[in-house]
Amino acid sequence: MRVNIISCVLIAGCAGIVPFAMADQTAVLSQSGDGNASAITQTDSNGVLAESYIWGDQNVTSITQHNVTDSGASIYQTANFNRASIRQFDGSNQSAYINPLNTVGAGESNVAEITQSGNDQFMTITQGSTGGMIPEDTGGSGNRATATQSGSFNTGTIGQPGSDNVAVLTQSGDGGSAAETNTALINQDGTGHYASLKQSGNLLEATIMQTGTDHEACSDQQGSDGLSWISQTGSGNIAYVTQINGGEGQNRSTVSQSSMGNIATVFQDGSNLISTVSQSGNDNAASVTQN
């Protein structure tokens, strides 16, 4: 086994570094295994920290930070054939983490990508541990997670303790303060799930929880003050939720599916709208339209 450990600390004013006011950049690359590739690029930001740790073989990690303030980016890969990238561009106070709690036994052949631009963004992707919270000795494989954030005050979390799942999270915030933060959570336990979560506006909250096999869930929120909750257990359930709110008052949608082959569609266009869909049998179809 080949062990490569690279630690690099860049302080403005050192030889060969173009000085920027109050700039302080720290980069840490640690590789333990064979055939791994890591890259960190940092430019003229203040208080920047980037860390990439690999324990395994044939992993690829990449962190790029450009003109971002007080940014933190960390990637941990603890198995084989995983790919992870974090890209943070213009903005301030950005934080991005991929597998921050995994120190043993993450799964293989996972792909995680985070792209952030704007102000006050926070994103976490965890692959191969229970609920993204507790490390396990064995983890999921073949997962793919993509997260893109722009605007201001977005918080997102993707957990993939299962295998062969796909999660896509897109947030575009236009809130003027932290009190108007958009919050998004996707958790996929089991195999073969697809989840897509989109938020554009402010004060939006969405959760997709998938357990079992082969579920599909899509949540699209636009405007302000929306709440969407999708929970799927069993096998082969489908849920689509669209919320558009241009007025006062919160729109709320809850979809709960168990058993097999259920389909639920919810469309809300207005304000102060409430929808609850519960499906516990097989092959049921439900459609809700509110405006």
GITA-V327523 format. One record per backbone hydrogen bond with DSSP energy under -0.5 kcal/mol. NH is the residue of the N-H (numbers start at 1). CO is the residue of the C=O. E is the energy in kcal/mol with one decimal. If there is no record, write none. Layout:
nh:NH co:CO e:E
nh:NH co:CO e:E
This chain:
nh:4 co:2 e:-0.5
nh:4 co:31 e:-1.8
nh:6 co:29 e:-2.5
nh:8 co:27 e:-2.3
nh:10 co:25 e:-1.9
nh:11 co:9 e:-0.6
nh:12 co:23 e:-0.8
nh:14 co:11 e:-1.9
nh:17 co:14 e:-2.0
nh:23 co:20 e:-1.8
nh:24 co:45 e:-0.5
nh:25 co:10 e:-2.1
nh:26 co:48 e:-2.1
nh:27 co:8 e:-2.4
nh:28 co:50 e:-2.2
nh:29 co:6 e:-2.4
nh:30 co:52 e:-2.8
nh:31 co:4 e:-2.7
nh:32 co:54 e:-1.8
nh:33 co:2 e:-2.1
nh:37 co:59 e:-2.5
nh:39 co:61 e:-1.1
nh:41 co:63 e:-2.5
nh:43 co:65 e:-1.2
nh:48 co:24 e:-1.4
nh:49 co:71 e:-1.9
nh:50 co:26 e:-2.3
nh:51 co:73 e:-2.4
nh:52 co:28 e:-2.5
nh:53 co:75 e:-2.7
nh:54 co:30 e:-2.4
nh:55 co:77 e:-2.9
nh:56 co:32 e:-2.5
nh:58 co:34 e:-2.6
nh:60 co:82 e:-2.3
nh:61 co:37 e:-2.5
nh:62 co:84 e:-1.5
nh:63 co:39 e:-2.5
nh:64 co:86 e:-2.5
nh:65 co:41 e:-2.7
nh:66 co:88 e:-2.3
nh:69 co:91 e:-0.9
nh:70 co:46 e:-3.0
nh:71 co:46 e:-0.5
nh:72 co:94 e:-1.8
nh:73 co:49 e:-1.9
nh:74 co:96 e:-1.8
nh:75 co:51 e:-2.0
nh:76 co:98 e:-1.9
nh:77 co:53 e:-2.5
nh:81 co:57 e:-2.1
nh:83 co:110 e:-2.6
nh:84 co:60 e:-2.3
nh:85 co:112 e:-2.0
nh:86 co:62 e:-2.5
nh:87 co:114 e:-2.7
nh:88 co:64 e:-2.7
nh:89 co:116 e:-2.2
nh:91 co:67 e:-0.9
nh:92 co:118 e:-1.0
nh:93 co:69 e:-2.4
nh:94 co:69 e:-0.7
nh:95 co:121 e:-1.5
nh:96 co:72 e:-2.4
nh:97 co:123 e:-2.1
nh:98 co:74 e:-2.4
nh:99 co:125 e:-3.6
nh:102 co:99 e:-0.6
nh:103 co:101 e:-0.7
nh:109 co:80 e:-1.7
nh:111 co:143 e:-2.5
nh:112 co:83 e:-2.3
nh:113 co:145 e:-2.2
nh:114 co:85 e:-2.3
nh:115 co:147 e:-2.5
nh:116 co:87 e:-2.7
nh:117 co:149 e:-1.9
nh:118 co:90 e:-2.7
nh:119 co:151 e:-2.8
nh:120 co:92 e:-2.1
nh:122 co:154 e:-1.6
nh:123 co:95 e:-1.8
nh:124 co:156 e:-1.8
nh:125 co:97 e:-2.6
nh:126 co:158 e:-3.1
nh:128 co:160 e:-2.4
nh:130 co:134 e:-1.1
nh:132 co:129 e:-1.8
nh:133 co:130 e:-2.5
nh:134 co:130 e:-1.7
nh:135 co:133 e:-0.5
nh:142 co:108 e:-2.2
nh:144 co:165 e:-2.5
nh:145 co:111 e:-2.8
nh:146 co:167 e:-2.4
nh:147 co:113 e:-2.7
nh:148 co:169 e:-2.6
nh:149 co:115 e:-2.7
nh:150 co:171 e:-2.2
nh:152 co:173 e:-1.3
nh:153 co:119 e:-1.6
nh:154 co:120 e:-0.8
nh:155 co:182 e:-2.3
nh:156 co:122 e:-2.5
nh:157 co:184 e:-1.7
nh:158 co:124 e:-2.7
nh:159 co:186 e:-3.0
nh:160 co:126 e:-3.0
nh:161 co:188 e:-0.5
nh:162 co:188 e:-1.7
nh:163 co:190 e:-2.5
nh:164 co:141 e:-2.6
nh:166 co:193 e:-2.3
nh:167 co:144 e:-2.6
nh:168 co:195 e:-2.5
nh:169 co:146 e:-2.8
nh:170 co:197 e:-2.7
nh:171 co:148 e:-2.7
nh:172 co:199 e:-2.5
nh:173 co:150 e:-2.2
nh:174 co:201 e:-2.0
nh:175 co:152 e:-0.7
nh:180 co:177 e:-1.8
nh:181 co:178 e:-1.3
nh:182 co:153 e:-2.4
nh:183 co:204 e:-2.9
nh:184 co:155 e:-2.2
nh:185 co:206 e:-1.8
nh:186 co:157 e:-2.4
nh:187 co:208 e:-2.5
nh:188 co:159 e:-2.8
nh:189 co:187 e:-0.5
nh:189 co:210 e:-3.3
nh:191 co:212 e:-1.8
nh:192 co:163 e:-1.3
nh:194 co:215 e:-2.1
nh:195 co:166 e:-2.2
nh:196 co:217 e:-2.3
nh:197 co:168 e:-2.7
nh:198 co:219 e:-2.9
nh:199 co:170 e:-2.3
nh:200 co:221 e:-1.9
nh:201 co:172 e:-2.2
nh:202 co:223 e:-1.8
nh:203 co:180 e:-1.4
nh:205 co:226 e:-2.5
nh:206 co:183 e:-2.2
nh:207 co:228 e:-2.0
nh:208 co:185 e:-2.4
nh:209 co:230 e:-2.6
nh:210 co:187 e:-2.7
nh:211 co:232 e:-2.8
nh:212 co:189 e:-1.2
nh:213 co:234 e:-1.9
nh:214 co:191 e:-2.3
nh:216 co:237 e:-2.5
nh:217 co:194 e:-2.1
nh:218 co:239 e:-2.3
nh:219 co:196 e:-2.6
nh:220 co:241 e:-2.6
nh:221 co:198 e:-2.5
nh:222 co:243 e:-2.7
nh:223 co:200 e:-2.1
nh:224 co:245 e:-1.3
nh:225 co:202 e:-1.6
nh:226 co:203 e:-0.9
nh:227 co:251 e:-2.5
nh:228 co:205 e:-2.5
nh:229 co:253 e:-2.3
nh:230 co:207 e:-2.4
nh:231 co:255 e:-2.6
nh:232 co:209 e:-2.8
nh:233 co:257 e:-2.5
nh:235 co:259 e:-2.5
nh:236 co:213 e:-2.2
nh:238 co:262 e:-2.9
nh:239 co:216 e:-2.1
nh:240 co:264 e:-2.4
nh:241 co:218 e:-2.7
nh:242 co:266 e:-2.3
nh:243 co:220 e:-2.8
nh:244 co:268 e:-2.6
nh:245 co:222 e:-2.2
nh:251 co:225 e:-1.7
nh:252 co:273 e:-3.1
nh:253 co:227 e:-2.4
nh:254 co:275 e:-2.2
nh:255 co:229 e:-2.8
nh:256 co:277 e:-2.6
nh:257 co:231 e:-2.9
nh:258 co:279 e:-2.4
nh:261 co:235 e:-1.6
nh:263 co:284 e:-2.7
nh:264 co:238 e:-2.1
nh:265 co:286 e:-2.1
nh:266 co:240 e:-2.8
nh:267 co:288 e:-2.4
nh:268 co:242 e:-2.8
nh:269 co:290 e:-2.7
nh:270 co:244 e:-2.6
nh:275 co:252 e:-2.3
nh:277 co:254 e:-3.0
nh:279 co:256 e:-3.0
nh:283 co:260 e:-2.5
nh:286 co:263 e:-2.4
nh:288 co:265 e:-2.9
nh:290 co:267 e:-2.9
